[in-house]
Amino acid sequence: MSETEEVQVSPHITLKVQSVGRGVVPFRIRRTMPLVKLRDAYCSQMGLCKELTFMSFDGDKIDDTETADSLLLEQDDMLEVFVKHQVEAGDGVTLGNNTLSA
């Protein structure tokens, strides 16, 4: 390849998604697709309630509008899905041993 040729970037990327106690599932998506659609597909496949989940990459929560391109994700990067557990009064969300106020 000469120096003047541009490297073609595929419009698709394969990402791996996992959650605690569940296996890793690979997804091939468009780089510009909002990652909320990936989370929804994973939740549907795993039988999780999508309204009670959120996704993270490298410990940072992913907003619903973010894409693989906006996060500079690379082929086979791992995303994690976390399930929020409702507190009795509904005033907070429990994540592991921590409770966040709403």
C-alpha positions as CSV (number, residue, x, y, z in Angstrom):
1,M,0.0,0.0,0.0
2,S,1.4,3.4,-0.9
3,E,1.5,6.4,1.4
4,T,-1.2,8.2,-0.5
5,E,-3.8,5.4,-0.2
6,E,-6.2,5.8,2.7
7,V,-7.0,2.9,5.0
8,Q,-10.6,1.9,4.6
9,V,-12.5,1.6,7.9
10,S,-15.4,-0.8,8.0
11,P,-18.7,0.7,8.8
12,H,-19.3,-2.2,11.1
13,I,-17.6,-3.3,14.3
14,T,-17.9,-6.4,16.5
15,L,-18.3,-5.7,20.2
16,K,-18.6,-8.1,23.1
17,V,-21.2,-7.6,25.7
18,Q,-21.4,-9.3,29.1
19,S,-23.1,-9.0,32.5
20,V,-22.5,-10.6,35.9
21,G,-23.4,-14.3,35.9
22,R,-24.0,-14.4,32.1
23,G,-21.9,-15.3,29.2
24,V,-20.2,-13.0,26.7
25,V,-22.2,-12.3,23.6
26,P,-20.6,-10.8,20.4
27,F,-22.6,-8.3,18.4
28,R,-21.8,-6.9,15.0
29,I,-23.2,-3.4,14.7
30,R,-22.8,-0.2,12.6
31,R,-20.3,2.1,14.2
32,T,-22.8,5.0,14.1
33,M,-25.7,3.1,15.7
34,P,-26.7,4.4,19.2
35,L,-25.4,1.9,21.8
36,V,-28.8,1.9,23.5
37,K,-30.0,-0.4,20.7
38,L,-27.1,-2.8,21.4
39,R,-28.1,-2.8,25.1
40,D,-31.8,-3.4,24.2
41,A,-30.8,-6.3,21.9
42,Y,-28.6,-7.8,24.7
43,C,-31.4,-7.5,27.3
44,S,-33.9,-9.1,25.0
45,Q,-31.6,-12.0,24.3
46,M,-30.7,-12.5,28.0
47,G,-34.3,-11.9,29.3
48,L,-33.3,-8.7,31.2
49,C,-35.6,-5.7,31.7
50,K,-33.9,-3.0,29.7
51,E,-35.4,-0.2,31.9
52,L,-33.4,-1.6,34.8
53,T,-30.0,-1.8,33.1
54,F,-27.2,0.4,32.0
55,M,-24.1,-0.2,30.0
56,S,-20.5,0.8,30.7
57,F,-17.1,0.7,29.0
58,D,-13.8,0.8,31.0
59,G,-15.9,1.7,34.1
60,D,-17.6,4.7,32.6
61,K,-21.4,4.7,32.1
62,I,-22.5,4.9,28.4
63,D,-25.1,7.4,27.5
64,D,-28.0,6.2,25.3
65,T,-26.9,8.5,22.4
66,E,-23.3,7.4,22.3
67,T,-22.0,5.3,19.5
68,A,-18.9,3.1,18.9
69,D,-17.4,5.9,16.9
70,S,-18.1,8.6,19.6
71,L,-16.4,6.4,22.2
72,L,-13.5,5.4,19.9
73,L,-14.3,1.7,20.5
74,E,-12.1,-0.9,18.7
75,Q,-12.9,-4.3,17.3
76,D,-13.8,-6.8,20.0
77,D,-13.9,-4.3,22.9
78,M,-15.9,-5.5,25.9
79,L,-18.9,-3.6,27.2
80,E,-20.6,-4.5,30.4
81,V,-24.3,-4.4,31.3
82,F,-25.3,-3.8,34.9
83,V,-28.7,-4.5,36.4
84,K,-30.0,-1.8,38.8
85,H,-31.9,-3.2,41.8
86,Q,-34.8,-1.1,43.2
87,V,-34.6,-0.1,46.9
88,E,-37.8,-0.7,48.9
89,A,-38.9,2.9,48.9
90,G,-37.9,3.4,45.3
91,D,-35.7,6.3,46.4
92,G,-32.4,4.9,45.2
93,V,-30.7,2.3,43.1
94,T,-28.4,-0.4,44.5
95,L,-25.3,-1.3,42.5
96,G,-23.5,-4.0,44.3
97,N,-22.9,-2.7,47.8
98,N,-23.5,1.0,47.0
99,T,-26.8,2.8,47.0
100,L,-27.3,5.9,44.8
101,S,-30.0,8.5,45.6
102,A,-32.4,9.3,42.8
